């Protein structure tokens, strides 16, 4: 999800803008291609730690494309992955120690996602919700995909809130996105991104309801979603 949001932000941004953060990320890529792996790693570390100080609009890029590049570097240079895991573990420890920081949790969730270790996000959420239900509620949307991947449907339903309200909000955002796409110079790419976001959000709601025993409401929301977007993934979201 964060990758798609970041893509939309990139489509909206001015590509001519230059600053230290962008230069650092570009240099990390260039150094990787040149085989200067340790230098590239240091650039990735700097971008992760300081990009938002330069421009808060790097929030999405920092947790999507930049982490993707970092993991690619790690495939060639294992110390890069070791460093990324060490950063993830340090942030996880702060959360487990009681730090109720949504952005910090988002960092951990995104790193886990790029490392294909989403199960660690589900485990972290379970521990947080045992001690701080309010914070767990505030970060549920970030943990939802990992919880479903771990089969934690009952736990997800506990934090889902009203499913109809959730679906209606996703539908409104989808419709607003389509209106923007019609006037966008990159209309097709924008439309596909908004369709994918709507599909993912809707399928998660349907699966939580279906797998936790509320098949009737799952089918109701599925029917409404198919009116908005006749997508085969939505049609196949309910197990038979």
Secondary structure as UniProt FT lines:
FT   HELIX           2..12
FT   TURN            15..16
FT   HELIX           20..33
FT   TURN            34..35
FT   HELIX           37..54
FT   HELIX           56..58
FT   HELIX           59..62
FT   TURN            63..64
FT   HELIX           65..76
FT   HELIX           78..96
FT   TURN            97..98
FT   HELIX           102..114
FT   TURN            115..116
FT   HELIX           118..131
FT   HELIX           133..149
FT   TURN            150..151
FT   HELIX           153..160
FT   HELIX           163..183
FT   TURN            185..186
FT   HELIX           187..211
FT   TURN            212..213
FT   HELIX           215..228
FT   HELIX           232..235
//
